[in-house]
């Protein structure tokens, strides 16, 4: 890889930001159910993006996030309506970055660092501003510009167009294995952050590198 990677593109949710940082709030609102609510919410959120793309009836990520939350609340039979539900929705604008996010992004400069996310700009912009992560990025791309969700090749093409680089010149980083495989199928050099130590999915080409933490992107780049 070495000097072949001229820019870095990151998934946001689950990669730079901990999507389960909402579990603390969920636990306060529904004691004993916080972790289960967070897990089911995230699972359904992703499932609905894939189904919406296949059905060609896509709604934006904010709407999908609320649909998934409502499903999780109903499935777990939780009394979360009105203000408690609104607090959970708002929490997605204030997710916590992983501890190594800002330091890693800073070390990867001066090569361009972009986000490519399922999120809308209305969701991503306040999140990046509140967390301070935006100060260490060169730009943000939303799948809204492609009209379809990851792992469609049309989404990954947004990065090659924006950066005017061939796919192998872009280093793509995701903690979602399905996303990492989609990016590898498109032709990026791919790091998959496997924080949970789970097996690699088998439905497409394997990522180039499997790492345990975001910070390893920097150290591995430097060693090649």
Beta strands, then each sheet from edge to edge (+ up, - down):
strand 1: 7-10
strand 2: 17-18
strand 3: 96-97
strand 4: 112-117
strand 5: 139-142
strand 6: 170-174
strand 7: 189-193
strand 8: 209-211
sheet 1: 5+ 4+ 1+ 6+ 7+ 8+
sheet 2: 2+ 3-
end
